[in-house]
Amino acid sequence: MKAAQFRRFGGPEVLEIVDLPDPHPGPGQVRIVVRAAGINATEWKLRKGLLNFGDGLPQTTGRDVAGVVDEVGEGVTDVVVGDRVFGVSDDGAGAAELALLTHRAPIPPSLGFVDAASLPVALETATRSLDQLGVGPGVILLINGTTGGIGGVAVQLAIARGARVIGAAGAANQDYLRLLGAEPVTYGEGMADRVRALAPDGVDAALDVAGSGVLPELIALAGGPQNVVTLADIDGAKQHEVRFSSGFQGHAFHALAKIGGLIEAGRFWLPVERTYPLDEISEAHRVSEHGHVRGRIVLVIPPLRSIWRTCSCWLD
């Protein structure tokens, strides 16, 4: 199969498309023909060597995936060959023609592969963060960094839980935040005052997705570090005794199977701003790392020719 891989740490140019052996599922796993694979910040941080999950070199890449099941492992009863599923690729090897999944769910009927591939990591990460903060009915939640994948997902999930959400973003994204259901405020000097204009007594909880050095302000607004979680500022978390939540490791996967109801009810969406073919993954990483993307970037991967000739179920 064709797959993206890097043999050394560095910029997007270290990514290459190589031929790797076809994987086969073990117990509890399924293999999918990948139709789309999302790009998120974890991917380029691993590629640059900024994160280390214990893997050596060379490394494959890609966690968010959507596709069609073509092999099932021992003990699998939740899906069958031909089912459309989305989830988190085992071993972070989803930017490929084939991928193995342990954590997966059926793609909601109204979603195509591209939209489904934008969701898994952002969905699970945002869900875990809201759980840690105890976000529920009546909670006033401030989210710093709301226009990317995780921030946009967190806004909508919090609102679905009955929370009131104040979202901090750039001036150009204020209307977008209103569309998601948040009350927008702009970044920068005076942000705390703008939040207090909307919530004079402060907020109940704060989630930092952007890592823009505002933890002291978030702590003051939320009434203490115990009410703040950051996904992006590990040094600030240590300095200010704020919980740092890294990725979704160790988190029980339950959001994938539950999101379908919100999607089908029209209460949740995550825009995909750009798509790229697999052989342009370097450019997709470059845009993800340096661009100001509203929503997600997704790789589109055509089905394997041999499978295309034997099955008519691969179209969105």
Legacy VTK file of the C-alpha trace (Angstrom):
# vtk DataFile Version 3.0
C-alpha trace
ASCII
DATASET POLYDATA
POINTS 316 float
0.000 0.000 0.000
0.964 3.655 -0.415
1.550 5.515 2.858
3.089 8.761 4.111
6.240 8.431 6.169
9.199 10.454 7.436
12.696 9.122 8.074
14.001 12.159 9.959
12.512 14.997 11.967
12.086 18.346 10.285
9.866 20.472 8.094
7.107 19.274 5.755
9.704 18.373 3.149
10.741 15.282 5.155
7.421 13.610 4.350
7.461 11.080 1.523
5.067 8.579 -0.010
6.415 5.023 0.225
5.268 1.459 -0.372
4.618 -0.459 2.858
3.259 -3.962 3.478
-0.522 -4.185 3.701
-1.572 -4.403 7.372
-4.015 -7.032 8.631
-6.259 -6.709 11.693
-5.610 -8.464 14.957
-8.207 -9.232 17.640
-10.630 -6.335 18.067
-9.273 -4.449 15.068
-10.746 -3.729 11.669
-8.939 -2.749 8.497
-10.381 0.018 6.378
-9.753 1.233 2.890
-8.983 4.848 3.783
-10.985 7.421 1.861
-9.970 10.498 3.864
-7.477 11.343 6.601
-7.511 14.488 8.730
-4.481 16.643 9.509
-4.133 17.951 13.058
-1.442 19.659 15.117
-0.250 16.398 16.649
0.924 15.247 13.225
3.265 18.143 12.491
4.511 18.311 16.090
5.537 14.652 15.866
7.109 15.257 12.459
9.192 18.113 13.895
10.212 16.067 16.934
8.330 18.329 19.350
6.309 15.376 20.671
7.514 11.879 21.429
5.120 8.970 21.864
8.021 6.522 22.068
8.182 5.739 18.353
11.485 5.531 16.535
12.261 6.412 12.942
10.961 6.027 10.321
7.428 6.994 11.395
4.110 6.911 9.633
1.589 9.692 10.226
-2.144 10.299 10.400
-4.657 9.657 13.196
-8.037 10.902 11.948
-9.422 8.526 9.323
-12.625 7.565 7.564
-13.218 4.752 5.115
-14.819 1.399 4.421
-14.195 -1.814 6.368
-12.615 -4.539 4.210
-11.239 -6.917 6.871
-12.272 -7.633 10.458
-10.227 -9.197 13.230
-11.160 -11.872 15.709
-13.963 -10.912 18.087
-15.245 -7.936 16.079
-19.040 -7.804 16.144
-19.876 -4.101 15.879
-19.116 -3.726 12.159
-18.928 -5.893 9.042
-17.104 -5.677 5.741
-18.564 -2.841 3.676
-19.512 -0.598 6.622
-18.510 3.062 6.529
-16.603 3.952 9.705
-14.467 6.722 11.156
-12.050 6.721 14.041
-8.464 6.953 15.273
-5.856 5.003 13.348
-3.868 2.548 15.440
-0.167 3.470 15.527
-0.859 6.835 13.879
-0.671 5.385 10.375
-3.831 6.730 8.775
-2.314 8.766 5.933
-2.260 5.647 3.791
-4.400 3.521 1.522
-5.161 1.069 4.342
-5.395 1.560 8.120
-6.177 -0.469 11.235
-8.746 0.797 13.733
-9.566 -0.286 17.253
-11.466 2.873 18.205
-14.156 3.471 15.581
-17.823 4.189 15.036
-20.239 4.176 12.096
-20.151 7.347 10.029
-23.401 9.285 10.592
-25.642 8.943 7.513
-25.477 12.609 6.522
-21.650 12.769 6.531
-19.296 11.951 3.703
-15.819 10.565 4.230
-14.088 13.962 4.174
-16.272 15.493 6.868
-16.076 12.333 8.987
-12.266 12.298 8.812
-12.121 15.806 10.258
-13.660 14.751 13.563
-12.123 11.934 15.660
-9.136 13.477 17.458
-10.762 16.902 17.869
-13.985 15.295 19.068
-12.356 13.038 21.645
-9.955 15.732 22.859
-12.679 18.349 23.261
-14.977 15.875 25.013
-12.284 14.882 27.487
-11.496 18.538 28.243
-15.134 19.406 28.900
-15.424 16.358 31.150
-12.372 17.460 33.141
-13.889 20.917 33.618
-17.296 19.546 34.601
-19.065 21.486 31.861
-22.814 21.023 32.033
-26.089 22.956 32.206
-25.737 26.537 33.428
-21.903 26.594 33.333
-20.301 29.682 31.824
-17.290 28.467 29.823
-14.581 30.649 28.303
-12.659 29.066 25.417
-9.424 30.691 24.300
-8.843 29.640 20.689
-12.134 28.689 19.100
-11.708 28.695 15.323
-9.564 25.582 14.850
-10.791 22.013 14.978
-10.727 21.396 18.731
-11.976 24.856 19.667
-14.899 24.755 17.252
-15.868 21.290 18.435
-15.611 22.306 22.099
-17.914 25.292 21.536
-20.669 23.156 20.051
-20.361 20.279 22.494
-20.473 22.657 25.461
-23.585 24.353 24.118
-25.188 20.954 23.540
-24.542 20.235 27.238
-26.449 23.369 28.197
-23.474 25.632 28.885
-23.072 29.266 27.939
-19.889 29.723 25.871
-17.763 32.842 25.490
-15.195 32.379 22.740
-11.979 34.330 22.211
-10.722 34.664 18.642
-9.355 37.193 16.168
-11.463 40.088 14.937
-12.049 38.412 11.564
-13.660 35.366 13.196
-16.283 36.979 15.390
-19.173 36.208 13.038
-17.966 32.636 12.693
-18.112 32.221 16.478
-21.664 33.540 16.531
-22.522 30.964 13.872
-21.175 28.222 16.159
-23.287 29.577 19.013
-20.640 31.318 21.117
-20.568 34.891 22.390
-17.385 36.274 20.795
-14.660 38.450 22.268
-11.402 39.444 20.586
-7.931 38.353 21.589
-5.289 40.702 22.859
-4.885 43.404 25.472
-8.086 44.051 27.375
-9.574 40.600 26.673
-10.379 40.050 30.363
-12.326 43.307 30.467
-14.262 42.290 27.375
-15.116 38.946 28.972
-16.291 40.671 32.158
-18.526 42.923 30.089
-20.400 39.751 29.115
-19.973 37.934 32.453
-19.467 40.513 35.255
-18.826 37.830 37.883
-16.355 35.960 35.721
-16.741 32.474 34.278
-17.078 29.044 35.846
-14.416 27.356 33.723
-11.877 28.149 31.026
-10.338 26.029 28.289
-7.119 27.175 26.622
-6.766 25.735 23.125
-4.531 28.423 21.623
-1.657 28.488 24.124
-1.202 32.213 23.641
0.156 33.035 27.109
-3.156 34.067 28.681
-3.329 31.525 31.514
-3.056 34.194 34.262
-6.079 35.992 32.798
-8.022 32.754 32.460
-7.226 31.812 36.063
-8.447 35.187 37.314
-11.637 34.993 35.257
-12.399 31.384 36.257
-11.707 31.792 39.983
-8.551 29.718 40.254
-6.264 27.303 38.389
-8.448 24.345 39.334
-11.067 25.658 36.911
-8.718 25.922 33.923
-7.456 23.312 31.456
-4.900 24.007 28.734
-4.265 21.881 25.682
-1.390 23.936 24.343
0.730 25.594 27.052
2.671 22.927 28.941
5.198 25.385 30.412
2.466 27.770 31.526
0.545 24.886 33.059
3.530 23.993 35.227
4.143 27.611 36.202
0.528 28.379 37.114
-0.525 24.905 38.390
-3.092 24.483 35.644
-4.071 21.068 34.314
-2.391 20.271 31.013
-4.295 17.821 28.874
-2.216 16.156 26.159
-3.957 14.560 23.224
-6.388 11.779 24.026
-4.093 9.130 25.475
-5.603 7.237 28.380
-9.039 8.693 27.649
-12.034 6.419 27.269
-13.299 6.707 23.694
-16.987 7.438 23.860
-17.594 10.613 21.845
-17.346 8.992 18.411
-20.400 6.829 18.933
-22.465 9.663 20.441
-21.900 12.498 17.970
-24.237 11.092 15.311
-27.371 12.299 17.081
-26.172 15.903 17.210
-25.058 15.799 13.586
-28.325 14.349 12.308
-30.266 16.923 14.371
-28.307 19.752 12.711
-26.712 20.806 16.006
-23.102 20.081 15.138
-20.781 20.690 12.206
-17.045 21.108 11.669
-16.075 22.846 8.440
-13.347 21.442 6.239
-11.464 24.388 4.783
-9.148 22.570 2.375
-8.514 19.114 0.971
-5.354 17.685 -0.595
-4.482 14.402 -2.293
-2.183 12.071 -0.367
0.837 12.947 -2.506
0.476 16.598 -1.450
0.673 15.826 2.260
3.734 18.070 2.647
1.705 21.098 1.571
-1.184 20.054 3.824
1.219 19.935 6.793
2.696 23.297 5.830
-0.719 24.969 5.785
-1.779 23.277 9.031
1.390 24.386 10.794
1.649 27.945 9.529
-1.792 28.886 8.232
-4.737 30.376 10.089
-7.194 27.659 9.186
-10.847 27.881 10.129
-11.931 24.298 10.553
-9.907 21.351 9.289
-7.555 20.175 6.544
-8.191 16.707 5.121
-6.335 14.377 2.770
-8.495 12.676 0.141
-7.341 9.180 -0.779
-8.842 7.290 -3.753
-9.770 3.653 -3.117
-7.442 0.853 -4.147
-8.107 -0.127 -7.750
-8.532 -3.843 -7.015
-11.202 -3.134 -4.401
-12.943 -0.526 -6.548
-13.660 -3.175 -9.193
-15.265 -5.566 -6.714
-17.432 -3.264 -4.608
-19.893 -0.471 -5.363
-20.072 0.911 -1.819
-17.137 3.342 -1.863
-18.842 6.545 -2.937
-19.851 9.161 -0.320
LINES 1 317
316 0 1 2 3 4 5 6 7 8 9 10 11 12 13 14 15 16 17 18 19 20 21 22 23 24 25 26 27 28 29 30 31 32 33 34 35 36 37 38 39 40 41 42 43 44 45 46 47 48 49 50 51 52 53 54 55 56 57 58 59 60 61 62 63 64 65 66 67 68 69 70 71 72 73 74 75 76 77 78 79 80 81 82 83 84 85 86 87 88 89 90 91 92 93 94 95 96 97 98 99 100 101 102 103 104 105 106 107 108 109 110 111 112 113 114 115 116 117 118 119 120 121 122 123 124 125 126 127 128 129 130 131 132 133 134 135 136 137 138 139 140 141 142 143 144 145 146 147 148 149 150 151 152 153 154 155 156 157 158 159 160 161 162 163 164 165 166 167 168 169 170 171 172 173 174 175 176 177 178 179 180 181 182 183 184 185 186 187 188 189 190 191 192 193 194 195 196 197 198 199 200 201 202 203 204 205 206 207 208 209 210 211 212 213 214 215 216 217 218 219 220 221 222 223 224 225 226 227 228 229 230 231 232 233 234 235 236 237 238 239 240 241 242 243 244 245 246 247 248 249 250 251 252 253 254 255 256 257 258 259 260 261 262 263 264 265 266 267 268 269 270 271 272 273 274 275 276 277 278 279 280 281 282 283 284 285 286 287 288 289 290 291 292 293 294 295 296 297 298 299 300 301 302 303 304 305 306 307 308 309 310 311 312 313 314 315
